[in-house]
Amino acid sequence: MRLTIIGFGIVGQSFAKLILDRASELYSVYGVNPRIVACVDTKGVAISPGGLDLRRLLDIKKTKGTVGGYDPEGYKIREGSIAEQIDCEVMLELTPTNLQNGEPGISNIVAAMRSGKHVITVNKGPLALAFPSLMELADYNNVMLRFSGTVGGGTPILEFAKKCLKGDKITSFKGILNGTTNYILTKMEEGLAFETALKDAQNRGIAEALPHLDTDGYDAAAKVSIVANWVMGMKKTICDVDRIGIAGVTLKDIEEARKRHNAIKLIGVAEQKKLSVKPTEVSKMDPICVNGTLNAVTFSSEHSGQQTIIGRGAGGVETASSVLRDLIEIKNTIYEI
Ligand SMILES: NC(=O)c1ccc[n+]([C@@H]2O[C@H](COP(=O)([O-])OP(=O)(O)OC[C@H]3O[C@@H](n4cnc5c(N)ncnc54)[C@H](OP(=O)(O)O)[C@@H]3O)[C@@H](O)[C@H]2O)c1
């Protein structure tokens, strides 16, 4: 399968390393032989119709800071979108999340699907802002749009709900969908003030470059809207999520909750067509009451009752593994047709 990667940062490079390490197993176990034919970052593009040498690509990105150094002559592309111009089966859209207008992700995804390519993205922006229309466009063009890594990083929250609970009807879900705020609240439980806990998260590299995206609940709200669309068939965007962040949570609130054997967590909820993200008191006995950077979501369904899935919500290699899962699913679906 020929792939184009747009965005070669933490997730993109982790994905390239993953397929390098697991090439023979991917072929022998899953029948997948991924060839990256083009790779794009902000400063350049590397193209090889026969497949890029991934070791060299990673090395050039490391030493030159851009994949553009792969071909010393430089590669001339026509005006317009690379997502349209490159001949491949699947485009991986791995650019930064932009929750204001979804760009450059939306344009890349639309251009790829319009030119008949399947798309895998880990970028929450396009889906949080335009899920229903992107899915319609995928159907219209008879291509697949997959996005497991947008929620839960490597933890298969979306697949769990969509596949393991197939045939059942999910009536609501609630959970912790942002590891950074969960880390900050966990540190506050240990006695650190909000600002100190946030600094600690930043020093450990687990906060977004713009920390308010986490602390004001935008990231969690984006994920709530994606899960609600995908597993409950709602047609909502991030703008429909009633959102309160954690900046107003005090050490006193946390202490009061502790006396009641509860903890304060940033909980996303979808219930009766309403979506919200708010600091909420949760019993320490509740399975979603996890600590540190963990994510946890409980799905309530008509017949199977409540099921909870817990796991690490981010990380380069974890998220790259979700891209690989989506790729295997696309390959399996193509060959079923
Ligand atoms: N890291 C995680 O743990 C994680 C987990 C779940 C989801 N995600 C999502 O995954 C996506 C990628 O995350 P990341 O951590 O890999 O980010 P990153 O390290 O910042 O990498 C982003 C990449 O996109 C490239 N890029 C930016 N704008 C571009 C444009 N207009 N055209 C082409 N390339 C462009 C950047 O180029 P340069 O290299 O030239 O700057 C960089 O290579 C984000 O949407 C993020 O929210 C990440």
The ligand as an ORCA input file, in Angstrom:
! r2SCAN-3c Opt
* xyz 0 1
  N       1.877     13.480     20.241
  C       0.857     12.819     20.765
  O       0.987     12.133     21.795
  C      -0.499     12.872     20.119
  C      -1.542     12.033     20.604
  C      -2.797     12.040     19.970
  C      -3.018     12.907     18.913
  N      -2.005     13.735     18.504
  C      -2.281     14.628     17.365
  O      -1.427     14.247     16.302
  C      -1.103     15.361     15.495
  C       0.417     15.410     15.352
  O       0.983     15.490     16.644
  P       2.560     15.540     16.862
  O       2.749     15.385     18.328
  O       3.221     14.634     15.904
  O       2.833     17.062     16.438
  P       4.234     17.714     16.020
  O       5.364     16.952     16.617
  O       4.099     19.161     16.289
  O       4.290     17.475     14.432
  C       3.473     18.148     13.533
  C       4.052     17.980     12.156
  O       3.197     18.635     11.233
  C       3.999     19.441     10.354
  N       3.178     20.528      9.852
  C       2.656     21.575     10.503
  N       1.946     22.343      9.662
  C       2.057     21.776      8.445
  C       1.584     22.104      7.142
  N       0.836     23.185      6.941
  N       1.899     21.289      6.106
  C       2.674     20.190      6.285
  N       3.157     19.810      7.505
  C       2.853     20.610      8.556
  C       5.166     19.892     11.201
  O       6.248     20.286     10.374
  P       7.683     20.701     10.971
  O       8.323     19.408     11.401
  O       8.369     21.321      9.819
  O       7.396     21.630     12.111
  C       5.448     18.595     11.987
  O       6.246     17.754     11.203
  C      -1.708     16.572     16.196
  O      -2.906     16.903     15.561
  C      -1.952     16.092     17.617
  O      -3.037     16.747     18.256
  C      -0.762     13.718     19.058
*
